[in-house]
Amino acid sequence: MLELYQFEASTFAEKIRLILDYKQLPYKKVEVTPGVGQVELFQMSGQRQVPVLKDNEQIIPDSTAIALHLEQTYPNRPLLPVDPKQRGLTLALESWADEAIVPNARKVMIGAFKQHPNFRTALLPTATPELLRNLVGALPGDVLNLIGTGVGYGPDDIKVAATALRQDLDALVLMSQASPYLLGDQPTLADFAVAAATMYIKFPAQRYVDLPEGICAKGVPGLADVPEYQSFFDWRDRLYAEFRTIRTDMPPSAPTTGPTAISID
């Protein structure tokens, strides 16, 4: 069976999970423990980033490389159009999602962390120990501001990222209206890359990811709750409903001393 080494909340891992479900390929998730688990991942793959796919004896790191491997090895339900122009557009949109939308979405999510402690804890996997969950939720906003500034996630960075994402969402609203999928009547790699890339902006309406149930359909204020963007998120939820499998292997939500639902609308 295919094995996907991942972080559950990783957008790049989610892109691969979407593709695996679309291609109807059974797989096993292997959750990588930050730190020590990444050392083991390096020993296996030569790098520390997730996702990494193990396909029999083949070890494939990087979500784009994994997608192309799956397309070549398991060609049923193709991800890439035959037409050269459509194929090029598919790859360009995937790159846009990975290289522009994802980093900006991560920045605005950090901004939401600072403002909403329950949003921070809601993003932790359900198996997170209660002590760690409480520590994350208790971090004061000024500490997070200091940390964020040091890694390029200061208030100005977050503001610039939000502005860029508004332009991206404007474009996606237009693109998702013209046809059932971004490039026509059949889904492509572009659809799954964009769907996963926007997970941090607003989470899907159903619990496809192993995160507390209260996070479904919640997201970053000023983006997730803008009426003009709702048609895109409706399009994305339809894509999920068509192709993503609601996981049945998720443990029950961990008990908490406070609410797990996030209220950031």
N, C-alpha and C positions, 0 to 999 in steps of 0.2 A: 504493500500500500504506500502511496505517496505520503511523505511526512513534511509538514510545514513548520519550520522553526520560526517563532514569531513572538511579538508582544501583542496582546489582545487588542489594545487600543491604538495600535499602529495603523495609520491610513494606508501605508504601502502593503502591510499584511492584509488589510481589508480588501485592497484591490485584487490580490491573488485569491483570497477566499471567494470573492465575487466571480472571478474567472473559473475557479474550480467548480463552483456550484453551477455556473452557466454551462460548462462542458460536461456536467454530471459525472465528475470524477471523484470517487471516494478518497478521503484523505484523513490523516491523523494530525491534530494540532499538537505541537510540542512547545509549551510556554517556556521562553528563555528567562532565566532569573537575571535581572540586571546585575552587572558586576561579574560574579563568579561564573554565571551561565554564559556570559559573553566571552570569557576566556576559553571555555569549552567550544563555543561556536567558532572562535578564531582557529583553534586547533583543527577543527573539522573543515572549515571553509576558507581560511586564510584572511578573514576579516571579521569585524565584530558587529556589523549591522544586520538587522532583520529587515525583510524576511530572507530565509534560506530554504530552498526546497531540496529534499533528498528523494531522488527517483531511482530506486534500486541502488546501483553503485555510483550514480551521478550526483554531485553536489553542485547546486546552482544558486549563487547569491544574486541579489539585486532584483527588484520586482519586474523591471523591463526584461531582463535576461530570462527570468522565470516565465513571464508571459510568452516570450518568443519560443522558449523551449516547449512549453505546453502546446503552443500552436503547431510546431513542427512535429512533435511526438504524438499528439492526440488531435488530429486534424478535424474530427467531427465537431460540428457547431463552431465554425471558424470565427476568429477574432479579427482577421485582416481581410479587407476586400481584395478581389482579384484586379480590379481596375487600378492602374498605377497612380492616377491622381487621387482617387479615394483612399488608396493605401497610404500615400504620402500625407494626406490630411489626417488620417487616423493617427499616424505616428507623431505628427506635429501637435495634435490635440492632447495626446498622452503626455508629451514632453511639457506642454503648457500646464497641464494639471499637476504634474510631478514637481516641476521646477519653479512655478509661479504661485499656483493656488495653495499647494501644501504648505510651503514655508510661511506664507502670509496668514493662512488659517491657523497655523500653530501660534503665531504671534498674537492674533486677536483672542485666541483661546487662553493664552497666558494672561492677557488683560482681564478676561472674565474670571480667571482664578483669583486675581488680586481683589476683585470686587465682591466675589461670592464664594465664601468658604465651602458651602454645601456643593457648589459646582466642582470644586477641587476634589472632594471626597467621592463624589458620584462617578468620577472618571477612573477611580481605582478599581481593579478587578474585584469581583465579589469575594474571592478567596483571600484578599488582603487582611493580614492580622489586625485586630481591632486597635492595638496600641499604635501601629503605624498609621492607620486611618485617622485616629484622633490627633496625632502629631501633625499630619498634613493639614487637617482642617484648622488647627490652632495657629498655624503660621500667620503672623500679622502681615497686613498688606504692605507696610513700609519695608519689611524684610524682603518680601517678594519683589518690590520695586527695586531695591538695591541689587538683588540677584539678577533680576531681569535686565537692568541697565548694563550690567557687566557682560552679558551674553548677547547684547543687541536687541533686547526686548523691553527697552525703556518706553515711557509714555509716548515720546515722539515716534519711535519705531512702530508702536502699535497703531498710532493714528495713521501713519503712512500706509501700513498694511491694510487697515480697514478701508481706506480710500481706494486702494488698488482692488480689493475684493468687491467693492460696490460696482466698479467698472466690469470686473469679471462676471459678476452675477447679472448685470444688465445684458451682457453678451449671451450668457447662458439662457436667460429668459427668451431671448429672440431665437436662439438656435434650437431650443427644445419645443418651440411652437410649430415649426415648419413641417416636421415629420415625426413619426413615432420615436425615432432615435436620432442622435445628433447628426449622422451622416446619411440618413435615409430610412429605408424600411427594415433594415436588419441591424441588430446590435453589433458593435465593434469594440475593440480594445479602448477606444476613446470614451465610450459610454461608461465603462467600468472604472476607468482611471478618474474621470470627472466625478462619478458618484462617490468613490472612496475619498477623493481629495476634499470634498465638501463636508465630510463627516464631522470634522471639528467645528464647522460653522453651525450646523444643525444636525442632530442625530436622527437616524431613520425613525419612522413612526412605530416600528415593531422591534422587539428585542432580538436582533440578529447577532449582536456582539455581547460578550460576557461582561456586561456592566449593569449596575442596578436598574431595575425596571423604570424608576422615576425619571431617567434621563431621556427616554424616548420622546422624540419630537421637540426636545428642548435644545437651546443653543445660545449663541452669543447675542446679547442685546444690541440692537441697532443694525443687525444683519438678519438673524433668524426670524425676527418678528416684523420685518418690513412687508406690508401687503403686496408690494410690486414684485417681490421675489417668490411669492408663494407658488406661482405656477411652475417655477423650476423645481422647487422642493416636492411639489405634487408629482411632477414628471419623474424625479428621482425615486420617490416612494413607489411609483408604479413599476419602475425598473427592478427595484428590490423585490416587490411582490411577485413579479414574473420569474425571476431567476435566482434570487438568494434564498437559501434554505434557513429557516429558523432553527437554530441549533437545539438539539435535545440533550446534549451532553454537558450543559452548563450546571454548576452546583447552585443550590439555593442561595439567595442573597445573604450576605453575612449580617448578623445582627449589629445594630448600631445604637448609640445612645441618643442620637438625634435623627431627624428625618433624612431618608435617602433620596426622596424626590427633590429635584431642584426647581426652584421658582425664580426664573430669570427672564420671564416674558416681559 
